[in-house]
Amino acid sequence: MWNIWKQEIYKTASRKLLWLGLLLLLLFTGLRLYEERRHYSTQIDGQFYSGQEAIKKDQELTAAYAGILTEEKVKQIYQDFGFYYYDAQQDQMVGNYCSQYITRKMANYNQTDTGELEQLKFLEGDDWNHNAAPLLQGDVHFDYAYGWEDFKETFSFLMTMVLFVLFIIGISPVFSDEYMLKTADILLTTKRGAKSGIWMKITAALVLSAVIYTLFTAIIWFMYQSVYGTQGLDASAVMIGVPLQSYGLESILHFFVFAFFLGLAALLLLISMTLAISASCRNAFLTVIISIVLFLLPYAWMQAFSILLTPFLSTNLLKAISHFMVSMPFFLPINWGFTFSGGKILMHVGIAVGMTGFCAALGYWRYRKYQG
């Protein structure tokens, strides 16, 4: 049995396209991080800094203001540095991380045409109450989080789009290749090949995918940590754009741990779905196409189908389908962004776990019942 498991690990791990894709992703992330660091700039006390030095200066500056974000602290930052703005004469942004944060979150920066200083002012009335005031209730911990916000965007994009598609390509031949090579007929005539051998194929694909996902995430994490250090990990997750109402995401570190396990659950479901399709198709390319279509189906449902079918389906049925869709691999890694309650998120993870088991069993049954 151990030999069968190792052989399946080797077969999947020997697919060069998967490793080439992962290598290109790492190179892209490294290049993006290098360019981000190279172009990073800040202004403190009239002095401009750039590159890694600018990051260090912003971190040191922000450390002096770190702690619970209050209206008094916002006023102090504004008094010390003013707004973060675009200087047309110098053709660059003027300000530092602290002034940038209060300008983007508490001023009309996003409502201006160019972000020049004379256009900027603090939000007022309902705009202040809806956008700025919730950040000043005494539960937002302020600190330098620029790099971790960038990491969140990179992590979410890579995990939900490119990386998952690479796993589909790498896993799709597990069963369908054996159909094409006519080796399934031979394997299914043996006792282990028709029973425990199938589960070895399934578990090998799941374990290898989980290990690669974990290592890939760790590598990207250390790449960012080497540039931005660990400062800000204890800051509130809202600092990196996580909705304030998101369940239980007190700190940035907590958020990343939570997002990692959501992504892992989504990946295992994706692999099980791909294996079930692979066991049902006799062509690996067709397996890839169907798997990608199913992967993107939740997005199509949210963007188009749910709207088109609203007149024909009851509200409860639409909600039930939508909850099922956000439990699928496309949306599960970003469940935090929907501001669901803890019970709803637990329900979505439960649906994903149940579907993972169902798809794995379906793949087992389809392959075992194959008759060439």
Buried (B, 14 or more C-beta within 10 A) or exposed (E): EEEBBEBBBEBBBEBEEBBEBBEEBBEEBEEEBEEBBEEBBBBBEEEEBBEEEBBBBBBEBBEEBBEEBBEEBBEEBBEBBBBBBBBEEEEEBBBBBBBBBBBEBBBBBEEBEEBEBEBBEBBEEEBBEEBBBEBBEEEBBBBBBBBBBBBBEBBBEBBBEBBBBBBBBBBBBBBBBBBEEEEBEEBBEEEEBBEEBBBBBBBBBBBBBBEBBBEBBEBBBEBBBEBBBEBBBBBBBBBBEBEBEBBEBBBBBBBBEBBBEBBBBBBBBBBBBBBBBBBBBBBBEBBBBBBBEBBBBBBEBBEEBBEEEEEEEEEEEBEEBBBBBBBBBBBBBBBBBBEBEEEBBEBBBEBBBEBBEBBBBBBBBBBBEBEE
